[in-house]
Amino acid sequence: MSSLPPDTRLLLIDDHQIYLDGLSLTLGSLCEGVRLDHARNAAEALQLVREYPDDLILLDLQLPDSSGLSLMQKLRAADAMVPIAILSASNSPSDLEAALQLGAAGFISKTTDGKTLLDAVTQLLYGAQVVIGDTALKIDRQTSAREVGITPRQLEILDLLAEGLPNKVICQRLSLSEDTVKTHLKALFSSLDCHNRTECVTQARKLGLVSF
């Protein structure tokens, strides 16, 4: 058990009962006497927030009667002091960025294992911001790419280049003309200070822009 207060109260918002049950089982060992409230939609969540003071809210992005981001704004309006973390299967960097911009305290992948989830929730309860999962890696990669002048589209081309695909196939995969792909490749070579495809991929690996 952690050193968290025994009256710690969490609100879990998710419309998938099996996941909600598993989440409750995992978080039940968070601390002695932890209280776990359940909501399967936005209406239930807002009602519970009005009835009980929570220490942390874990919120799914997709609900039957509301988007998670829309509900998060309403929950923050109801009580701006309670930290809200998104629990999602989404790997979209835009979802992560939108959640953080709206004031989310965390963004945690639903594929996270139990121990990591417990550690993340403990950190959130102590006031830390937590981002865990493949989405965070994507954000880091995009940030690194921007720092050397590589656009999101060029990063997509770089991934296909690392697979060893020829320009014609890259054009088909991304629905781009051959001239457009050539223009992006020229920009990639310039940004990475290289002269051919092999050097480009090698340099990209050194910078952590591709991992295969």
ABEGO torsion letter per residue (X at the ends): XBABBAABBBBBBBABAAAAAAAAAAAAAABBGBBBBBBABAAAAAAAAAABBBABBBBBABBAABBAAAAAAAAAAABAABBBBBBBABABAAAAAAAAAAGBABBBBAABBAAAAAAAAAAAAAGBBBBBEAAAAAAAAAAAAAAAGBBAAAAAAAAAAAAGBBAAAAAAAAGBBAAAAAAAAAAAAAAAGBABAAAAAAAAAAAGABAX
